[in-house]
Amino acid sequence: MSRSNLRLESLPGGRLARPARNIPAAEPDAKETKNSVKKDAAPKGAGEIRIIGGQWKRTRLPVAQRPGLRPTPDRVRETLFNWLGQDLTGWHCLDAFAGTGALGLEAASRGATAVQLVENEAALVAQLHKLQQRLAATAVRVQRGDGIAALKHAAPGSLHLVLLDPPFDSTLFEPALQAAAQAVAEDGCVYLEAPLAWTDEALAPLGLAVHRHLKAGAVHAHLLKRRPKE
């Protein structure tokens, strides 16, 4: 089992993370208009991030200025999907704390068959529905509710990818990982963002182990897999 602890600045390629900020809506050039979905201007007081790869590459996603909303930086997402591989055809995925939808939409953009976006805040759910319709994302299902409960309702071993990005000041990490470990397939992956690094020792009781890890500023990004049965 391989494990890396590279700092983000040592990884090749990718864009720098773009923090949420006020950005005026730009006129798309002819090439971008032809090859991507028409961009909506971000609402006043919002920033934006972009989908990194796949059929919706370069599509802008609005980021509302809301307390606790912390989109996964572009370059971290790029590294995650380098780890996973760019083609997710046939995958079933669940983004349990969807927020802006950046992680789940990246999976759908790369061909995932089914992506469930679960978010508890009504305003963010409405934004996710708008994005789903704008992209004509037929593989994406938006659900308002508890991400951990959604994982518990998933059939055991049914998910190829579980995406976990709980609020950093919450106590949801362990219960989310417990639910993810039951829902993920034997050869599936769990992606976890956390303020601290999770070790194999801490993950062992949950049936998971670290496959890849990187630190980007205050974010620890982990790619986890199920521990082999002894």
N, C-alpha and C positions, 0 to 999 in steps of 0.2 A: 504494500500500500504506500503510495507516494504522498509526500506532504511538503508543501513549500511555505515559506514565511517571508516572501519577497515584499519589500516596500514598493508602493505603487510607482514611484518615480524610476524604479529600475526595470519596469516592464516596457517592452518595445511597443511602439505604435499607439494609436488611439488619440482621442481629443482630451484636452484638459477639462476637468469638471467645470460646469458653468453654474454657479450659485444663482438662486432665484433673485431677480432684480428687475427694475422697471426697464423694459425694452420696447421701443416703438415698433409698430408693425412695419415690416419691410416689404417692398414690392418684390415678388419672386421673379427671377429671370426666366427666360423662355424655356431653358432646359429643365429647370426645376418644375415649372408649371406643367410641362409635358410628362415628366417621369414620376411625379409624386402627387399625392392628394392635395387639393387646394387648401392652403393654410388659412385658418381663422385667426384674426388678431387676438392676442391675449387680452383678457379684461383688464381694466384699469386697476392698478395696485397689484398686478400679478407679474410673475416672471415666466420663463419657459425653459423646457429642456427638449431634446430631440431624440427620436428613435434612432438607434445607432445602425441597425442592419436589417436586411430582409426586404420584403415588398414595400414597406412603408418607410424605408430609410430616409432620413432627414426630415421626416414629418415632425412638426412642432407640437408639443403638448403644453398647454397652459398650466402654470403652477400658481395656485392662489396663495396669498400671504396669510396663512392660517397657523395658529400656534401648534407646534409639534409636528407640522408637515415637513418632512425631510426627504426629498426625492433622492434615490440612489444616483450618485454622480455618473455622468456619461462614461467616464473611463473605467469605473468599477463595473458598470454593466457590460462594457465591451470585453473586459477581462473575463467576466462570468461566462459569457457566451463563447469566448475562445476556449474556456475549460469544457463547456458542454458540447461544443461543436455547433456549427452554424445552421445545420439542417435538423429541425425538430419535427419533421414529418411523422405523423402518427402518435405524437406524444399527447398525454392528458396531463394538464397542469392546473394547479390551484395557487393563486396569490391571496394569502390569508389576510393581509393588511394592505390592501391595494393602494390606498392614497391616490396619487396621480395616475396610477395604472401603468407606470413606466415599465416595471419588470414583466408583468403579465402580457402587455402589448408587445414587448420585445419578443417574447416567446411566440405569440401569435404571428408576428411579422415574419418569423423564421419557419412558419409552416406547421406549428402545433395544431393538432386536430381539434382539441377542446381546451379552452382556457377559462377558468372560473375566477372572476375578480370579486372578492368579498371585501366590503368596506362598511363601517358602522355609521359614519357621519353622512347625514342626508345630502348636504350640499356637495360633497365629494362624489356621492353616488350619482347625483344628477349630472355632474360633469363627466363621469365615466359613461353614462348612457349617451350623452351627447357625442363623446369621442367614438363610441361603438358605432353609432349611426353615421357619423361623418366618414369613418373609414370603411363602412359596410363590412364590419368585422363579424362575419357569420359564425366563426368559431369561438367567439367571445361571449360569455354570459356574465352579466353584472348582477350581483346579489347584495342587497343591504342586509347586514347582520354580523354575527360574531364569527370571525375567521376560525377560531379554535373549534367552535361548534360545527362549522362546515367541514372541517377536517375529520371530526369524530363521526359525521354522517357519511363520509366517503367510504366506499367498500374497502376493506383491508387489502393493501397491496395494489390498489387500482391506479395510483398516480405515478407518472414518470418523473415529475418535477413538482416539488412543493417550495414555494417562495415565502420566506418569513422575514418581515421587517417591522417588528413591533415598535411602539414608542420606546425610546431609550430609557425613559424614567418609569417604565411600567414593570410589573412583576409577571409579565406574560411569557417570558422566554422559556421557562421550563415546561409549563403546560402546553405551549405551542409545539415544542420539540417532541413531547410525549405523543401528542396527537399526530404529528407529522410522521413519526417513526412507525405508527400503525398503518397510516394511509399510503405510504410510499412503497413502490414495488421493490422487489429484492435487488434489482439492478438499477433502481431509480436514484434520484439525488434530492437532497434538501439544501436549499440555499438559505443562509442565515446572516443577517446583519445585526451587530450587537456593539455595545460600547466597550466590551471586554472580550478577550480571546477565550474561546471555549476549548478545553483540552480533551484529549481522548479519555483521560481519567474521569472528567466531569460528565462526558457523554456516554460512557460505558453503561451506566444503569438505564439509560434511555434506549439502548440498542443501536447507537450511532457512533461514527468515528469520523475524524477529520480526513478529508481527501485533499483539499487545497485550502490555503489561507493567505490573505493579504491584509495589510493595514494601510488605510488611506486617511490621514488626519485622525479624527476621532472615531472613525469607523473601522471595525474588524469585520471583514467579509469572509465567510466560510462556505466551502462546498463540502457537504457531509454525505456519507453513504451508510447504509445499514451495516452493522458489524456482522462478519461471517458467523454462522452458527457453529458452535463448538461441538 
